[in-house]
């Protein structure tokens, strides 16, 4: 019989999620610094999508495998999930430290593959860690605390780039004698390396895991395991996936396709609507637009970590499903408004709604589906949920070029409006979800 889980204090929940800050700081550097770093190593712009293939591919492959493995793991000292995010954090720190020393493009690309694999190894068990550790009444707090650290980590990663650019000068030299990576990049990556290992080590030290019951432990020890076991676990889990997760897959198809459209075209849209130019027509003005886009994106991440805990109480009061519907509608309205704005300072206004929606995207869907997942398969299903994120990313990479050229007329503002429509469809798909509550969750609401 599964004993009820003890309630944790606010600071215990913070401690168990501090490691998520270091992981998201690393992802923030990947989002903001890796492509410029490739450019410093003389990568061609048309090669950037292929050079960034590490993100979706490692997410697609690593997270469900790590989830399946962690479900079958137990160590009396290290626990079930913690060994994986500790190992991931160690390799992540080593890669972040080595990254700015890249003297050739191939070295940076290789390090990105290892870094992304390490980040996914560390991040996947964190979702299952919440479901393992917290009672139903505190899961909203647990998942949205991760949203808080997502916004905080990415924001500070962006700020570190701006800060070190102002205080560190000079640049390295590539293998062919050309100017290479500026030294200010080193500072940001060194801080990321430190944040990754220290924050995860803090969570590992401060948060014990709940041990399996004697029956569960006997079952784990009796299972025959081989090299193909995690793959069989993934296939079995997908074939028997609860209906709620299939419904979430449709939501994610629209939601994450839209987000990738936004990230790829927001700087081009702002350049057109505010500066009235393109990258080809006036590179200098476009650089100014890119810098301002960084401020806009940083602002919505600030809104994310400021609003995350507010969404906890909203989810308790109005249900997670209703909160996510409203947040997706906010994001859709924000993107409908954004291309119409011609004053750079007014761009921050719609980002308030977008930042709130980003907080929801990073936490609330997990609250909606966790009641449908068998507790012995938390890890593998959290990995499959991540597959639902990266599959739309791959589909967008393969299909949106045609859509952009032939249906949207090579207009970046229309790309943002297209994303707004997809977010509206995601809100409609969320309304149709049938959220299942466990007995524990039903009793926690009474």
N, C-alpha and C positions, 0 to 999 in steps of 0.2 A: 504493500500500500504506500502511495506517495504521500509523505507528510506535507502539511502546508508550509509554504516558504515564509521565513520571517521577514517582516517589513524592515527596510533599511532607512536610515536617516538621510536627509538631503545631502549631507557631506559624504556619506558612504556612497551614494549614487554618483556624486561628482568624482570621488576618488576612483571608482571602477571605470569611469569613462574618460579620465584625463589622458589615457593613452591614445584615445581617438583624436585628440588635439594634434599630437605629433604626426599621426598618419595623414590627417587632413592638411597640415602644414606642408608635408611632402607633396600631396596632390596639388596644393595651391602653387607650389613651385613648378610642377609639371605643366599646369595650365598656363602659367604666365611666363615662365623663364625658358622652358626647353626649346620652343620654336625660335625665339630670338637667339638662343645659344647655337642652334643649328645654323642660323643665318650668319653668326659670327664665324662659323667654321665653313662658310661659303656654300651652304646647301642652296639648291635652286628652289624657288617658290613652288613650282609645279610638283616637286618631289616631297613636299611637306606632308600631304596626306599619307603617303606610303611610309614615310619615316615615323609617323605617329601610330602605325598599326599595332604597336606593342600594347596600347591601352585596351582596345576592345578584345584583342586575341587573348591576352593573359587573363582578363576578366572573365571571358567565356570559358577558358580552360581551367584556370587555377581555383577560382572560388568554389565551384561545386565539388571539386576533388578534395580541397581542404575541408569543406563542410562535411563530406562523407567520412573522411578520415577522423575528424575531431569527434563525430558522433560515436565512433568506436574506440576512442582513446580514454584511458584513465590512468593517472599516475598519482600515488599517494601524496607526493610532495608538490608536483607541478600542476596537477589537476587535468582537466579535459581540454579547455579552449586555450588556456594561457600559454602552453608550450608553443602553439602555432603563432600567436601574435608576438611572442617574445623573439622567436627565431626570425619572423618576418621583419621585426623592427631592427634587429642586429644587421641583417643584410641591407635593409633600407638605409641605415646610417652609413654603412661602408660605401654604398653606391653614391649617396649624396656627397660624401666627403671626396670621393674620387672624381665625380662628374666634372667639376670645373677644370680639372687637370687634363681633360681631353685635348689632345693635340691634333686629332684628325676626326672627321665626321663618323667614320666607322666605329671608333671607340665610343663616342657619345651615343650612337644608336644602340650599340651592344649594352652599354650601361643602362639605357632606358628600359630595355627588355628585362634585365635583372631587377631594376628598381621597381618596375610595374609588377613583376611577379612577387617581389617581396612585400610591396604595399598590399596586394590582394591577399597574400598569405596572412598578413597581420589584420586586415580589415574584416575579412569574412567571419572569423569566429566571434568578433565583437557583437554582431547582430544576434547570434545564437546565445552569447554570454548574457545578454539582457533577458532573453526568454528563459534561460536556465535559472537565473539568479533571483529575479524579481517576481513577487506575486502579481496577479492580474491587475490589482488596483494601482500598482506602481509602474506598470510597463509603459504607459504614456510618458511618465517622467523620465524613464530610462531611455527610450528611443529619441525623445525630443531633446534630452541632454546631449545626445550625439549630434543632433542638428545644431545645437548651440556651439559645440566644439568644431563642427564643420565650418560654420560662418567665421568663428574666431580664428581658426587655423589658417584658412584661406586669406582672410583679411590681413593678418600679421605677415603672411608670406609676401603679399603684395607690398605692404608697407616696408618690409625689410629691403626689397629691391630698390624702392625709392630712397630709403635712408642711406644704404651703402653706396648708391650711385653718387650721392652728394659728398661723401667723405673719403672715398677711395678712388684713386686715379690710376692710369696705366693699363696695359693689356699684355697678355701672353703672346707667344708666337707659335704658329702652326708648324707642322713638319716640313712644309714647303717654304717656310720663311716668311709667310704672310702674317699680318696682324690677326690675332686670335681672340680668345675670350677675355673681355675686360676684367680687371681684378675686382671690381665691385661685385661681380657675380659670385666670387669665391665666398664673400662674407655671408650672403644669403644662404648658400648651400651648406656652409659650415654650421650656421645656426640651425638649419633644418636637420642636419645629422645629429646634433646634440639634442634637439627637441624630440626627435623620433625615439631614440633609445631611452632617454631620461623619463619621458612621459609614460611610455609603456612599462618600463621597469617600476615606476611608481604605482601603477595600477596592479601589476603583478604582486608587488610587495604588500599592498594595502587591502587586497580583495581576495579572500579565500573562496574557492568554489564549493558548491554543495556536492558532497560525495554521493555516488550511486548507492541504492539500497543493496543489501546482500543478494537479493534475487537478480537485480540488474547487473551487478558485478559478476555473478556466476554466469549469467547469459553472455556477457561480453567475453569472458574467458573461454567459454565453450564454443564460440563461433570460430569456424574455419576461415582464415583470411589469406588471400593471395594478392598478387600484383593487380589483378583485374577486379578485385572486390569493390573498390570505390566506384569504378565505372558501372558495375552491375547495380550498385546502390543508386546511382544517379538515374539509370534507365528505369529501374523499378519505381523510384520516387516520381519520375515524370509520368510514367504510365498510370500510376495511381494517384495523381495529383488532385487535391481537393478542388471542387468547382470554383471556390472563391479565388484560388490562385490563377485559374484559367481566366477568370474575369479581370483580375489584376493585370494579367498579361496584355489584355486589350487596352486597358488604361495606359499601361506603360508604353505600348506601341505608339500611341498618339503623344503622350507626355514627353518621352525621351527623344523621339524624332524631332519634336518641336524645340526641345532644349538645344540639340545639336545644331539645328538651323540658326537659333539665336546666337550661340557662341561663335559660329563661323561667319555670320554676316552682320553682327551688330556694329562693328567698327565701320564697315562699308556703308551701312544705312545711315549712321550718324554723320559720316563724311558727306554724304549726299544731302541729307535734310538740313544740316546745320552749316556746314562749310561749302556746300554746293560744288563738291569736287569728287574725284575718284583717285585711286592710287596711281593710275596711269596718267591722268591729266595733270596732277600737281602733287608729286611725291611729298614735298615739304608740308603742304597743308594736310595731306593725308596722315603724315606722322603726328601732327598736332591733334587730329581727330582720334588717332589710336591712343595717344596719351590721355585724352579726355575720356575715352571709352574705359580705360583702366580705372579712372576715378569713379565712373558710373557703376562699373562692376564691383569695385571695392565698396561702394556705398550700399548696394543691395546685400552684400555679405554682412555688412554691419547691421543692417535691418534684420537679417536672418538670426544672428546670435542675440539680438535684443528682443526678438519676438518669440523665440523658441519656447521659453517657459510660459509665456502667455497662452500659447497653443495647448499646453498641458491642461490648464483649467478649462479651456474652451472644449477640448476633446472630452473631458469628463462630463461637462455640462450638456453638450449638444451632440455627442458621439463623434468618433474619429471620422466616420464616413461623411457626415455633413460638413465638418471642418475642412476636409480635403476638397470637397466639391466647391465650397466658397473660395478656398485658396486658389484652385485652378481657374475659377472665374475671374478672380483678381488678376492672376497672371495674364489671362487672355485679354482682359480690358487694358492692362498696362501695355501689352504689345500692339494692340490696335491703336493706342494713343501715340506711342513712341515715334513712329515715322512721320507723324504730323507736326512734331515740335521743331521749331527753327531757332529757338534760343537755347544755347547750351546749358544754361542754368536751370531751365525748366525740365531738362531731362531727368533730374533726380526725383521729381515728383512721382511719376509712374513707377519708379524703382522701389518705392515703399511697398506697393502692392506686390511687386515681383519678388522682393526680398522675403516678405511674409510667405508667399507661395513656395519659395525655395526651402524655407524652414520646414514647411509641411511635406514637400517632396522627399526630404531626407529622413523623415521620421514617421509621419502619420500612416503611410501605407503599411508599414510593418505592424502597427497597432491593429489595423483592420484585419490582417490575415493570420496573425499569430494564433488566434483561437482555433483555426482550422488545421493547424499543423500538429501531428503527433509529437509529443515531447522528446521521444527517442530519435526523431529525425529533424530536430531544429536546425542542425548544422547544414545538412544537405539541402534542405528547402530554402534556407537563407542564401545558399550559393546559387540555387536555381532562380531565385528572385533576382539576383544580380545578372544572371543570363538574360532575364527579361529586359534589363537595361542595355546590355551591350549588343543584343541582337538588333534592336532598332537603330543603334549607332552604325552597325555594319550595313543595314538596309539603307540608311540615309546616305552613307558614303557611296554606295553603289547606284542609288537611284536619283538623288537630288540634283546631280549635275544636269541630267536631262530635263528634269522639271524646271530648274532654274533658267536654263537656256531657252527651252521651247514653250513653256507654259507661263513663265513669269517675266519673260522678256529681258533677262539679264539685269533685273532691277532689284537691288538689295533691300529696298523698302518693302517690296512685295514679298520677299523672303521672310521678313519679320511678320508681315500680315498673314502669310501662310502659316507660320508658327502659331500665331494667335488663334487661327481657326482650329488647328490641331489641338491646342489646349482646351478650347471650347468643347471639342469632341471628347477629350479625355474627361472633362467634367461630366458630360452626359453619360459616358461609360461608367464612371464612378457611381452615379445615381442608380445604375442598374445592378450594382454589386449586391450580393446577398451575404452580409457579414455574419459569421457564425460565432456565437459566444460559448465558451466552455462553462461548465457548472461553476468553476471557480470565479469566472468573470461575471456570471449572472449573480452570484451571491455577493460579489464585491460591489455591485450596483444597487443592491437592496439596502 
